[in-house]
Amino acid sequence: MSQAVVHNGIVYLSGQVDGTADDVTGQTKNVLAKVDKYLQEAGTDKSKLLTSTIWLKDIGRDFGAMNEVWNSWIDPNNKPARATTEASMATPKFLVEIQVTAALK
């Protein structure tokens, strides 16, 4: 599986997870750091985001905390279209998964 694919000027990131933090705040911060890294490696950044999909293990419990981290991370002048939903995760320790697409600079 590729972490990022570039095609026709668009960067597609796979769903990013991180189970090293015990809560959704820490996991969201860690996942967004991965997103920043992969976008930079592809030649772009979060100001060029087009879409994002966020999956939460428990949307009722974790939406507010995740959204607070997201809102502090996102470029306020270039907010992508976003969907957030609840889903079962690949392993129990994962609380959030984030996938994005972005334009190249």
Secondary structure per residue as TSV (DSSP state, phi and psi in degrees):
chain	resnum	aa	ss	phi	psi
A	1	M	-	360.0	136.4
A	2	S	-	-88.1	141.1
A	3	Q	S	-76.4	-31.1
A	4	A	E	-149.1	141.8
A	5	V	E	-130.3	134.9
A	6	V	E	-110.4	129.0
A	7	H	E	-149.4	127.1
A	8	N	T	50.1	43.1
A	9	G	T	78.9	10.6
A	10	I	E	-120.8	137.8
A	11	V	E	-104.0	125.0
A	12	Y	E	-110.6	116.7
A	13	L	E	-96.5	143.1
A	14	S	-	-72.6	168.9
A	15	G	-	-63.6	127.8
A	16	Q	B	-103.7	135.1
A	17	V	-	-132.1	163.7
A	18	D	-	-157.3	116.7
A	19	G	-	-100.7	15.0
A	20	T	S	-81.0	-20.2
A	21	A	S	-98.2	152.6
A	22	D	S	-88.2	-12.3
A	23	D	S	-130.1	168.1
A	24	V	H	-68.1	-29.7
A	25	T	H	-62.1	-51.1
A	26	G	H	-64.6	-42.5
A	27	Q	H	-64.5	-40.8
A	28	T	H	-63.6	-43.9
A	29	K	H	-59.0	-44.5
A	30	N	H	-66.8	-40.7
A	31	V	H	-64.7	-43.1
A	32	L	H	-67.0	-30.0
A	33	A	H	-65.1	-39.4
A	34	K	H	-63.5	-43.4
A	35	V	H	-58.5	-47.4
A	36	D	H	-55.6	-44.9
A	37	K	H	-62.1	-49.0
A	38	Y	H	-68.5	-36.5
A	39	L	H	-63.9	-43.1
A	40	Q	H	-62.3	-44.4
A	41	E	H	-60.9	-30.7
A	42	A	H	-84.4	-10.6
A	43	G	T	98.0	26.8
A	44	T	-	-146.4	-169.9
A	45	D	-	-154.6	180.0
A	46	K	G	-64.8	-16.7
A	47	S	G	-70.2	-11.8
A	48	K	G	-107.8	12.7
A	49	L	E	-61.6	140.9
A	50	L	E	-107.8	-48.9
A	51	T	E	-140.2	159.2
A	52	S	E	-147.7	142.2
A	53	T	E	-123.0	130.5
A	54	I	E	-122.2	128.4
A	55	W	E	-111.0	131.4
A	56	L	E	-117.2	139.6
A	57	K	S	-64.7	-39.6
A	58	D	-	-136.8	90.8
A	59	I	H	-64.4	-34.4
A	60	G	H	-65.3	-37.6
A	61	R	H	-84.9	-38.0
A	62	D	H	-108.8	-6.2
A	63	F	H	-59.0	-48.0
A	64	G	H	-59.8	-46.2
A	65	A	H	-66.3	-43.8
A	66	M	H	-62.1	-44.9
A	67	N	H	-64.6	-33.8
A	68	E	H	-63.1	-44.8
A	69	V	H	-64.9	-46.3
A	70	W	H	-56.3	-49.5
A	71	N	H	-64.2	-30.8
A	72	S	H	-79.0	-20.5
A	73	W	H	-89.9	-39.4
A	74	I	S	-65.6	149.0
A	75	D	-	-72.6	114.6
A	76	P	T	-64.7	-18.8
A	77	N	T	-92.2	-5.8
A	78	N	S	-143.4	63.5
A	79	K	-	-78.3	130.6
A	80	P	-	-80.0	164.6
A	81	A	E	-66.7	137.0
A	82	R	E	-138.7	141.2
A	83	A	E	-121.4	139.4
A	84	T	E	-131.4	131.9
A	85	T	E	-146.0	168.1
A	86	E	E	-95.9	140.8
A	87	A	-	-154.7	154.0
A	88	S	-	-69.0	143.4
A	89	M	-	-102.2	162.7
A	90	A	S	-62.9	-34.9
A	91	T	S	-136.5	153.0
A	92	P	T	-61.0	-26.2
A	93	K	T	-74.2	-19.6
A	94	F	-	-78.9	128.6
A	95	L	-	-109.0	-21.1
A	96	V	E	-148.1	144.5
A	97	E	E	-134.9	135.4
A	98	I	E	-129.9	132.0
A	99	Q	E	-124.1	138.2
A	100	V	E	-135.8	158.4
A	101	T	E	-124.2	147.4
A	102	A	E	-146.4	151.7
A	103	A	E	-81.3	150.6
A	104	L	-	-72.7	157.3
A	105	K	-	-69.7	360.0
